[in-house]
Amino acid sequence: MKASIKRPPSPDAEIDRNREPTTVQATVNMKLIESEEKERLKELLREKLVECGWRDEMKSVCREIARKNGRKNVTVDELVDAITPKGRASVPDSVKADMLHRIRSIVGSTSL
């Protein structure tokens, strides 16, 4: 169920967030860290994003924000806040699909 914009999450949802992570995502993350695959996947992702021009696109967005606000009037945190939604949305679907496939194959080869 999606969270509603108009109403806050239920108290039970807040309690669950404070517990030890038991979600599939947390388990997969733990397995990737334990098998040392997480760092390799991060490096591969960096390479793919450079190859497809995503990194250059994000650089130009940052430069435009800096020009618009004045280079001395912009902080790294402001840049990150400004480009994060655009950056996540602009990752090519082929890169997302490839990374998901790799994660699934790694998780499939290790026992959860």
Secondary structure, 3 states (H helix, E strand, C coil): CCCCCCCCCCHHHHHHHHCCCCCHHHHHHHHHHHCCHHHHHHHHHHHHHHHCCHHHHHHHHHHHHHHHHCHHHCCHHHHHHHHHHHHHHCCCHHHHHHHHHHHHHHHHHCCC
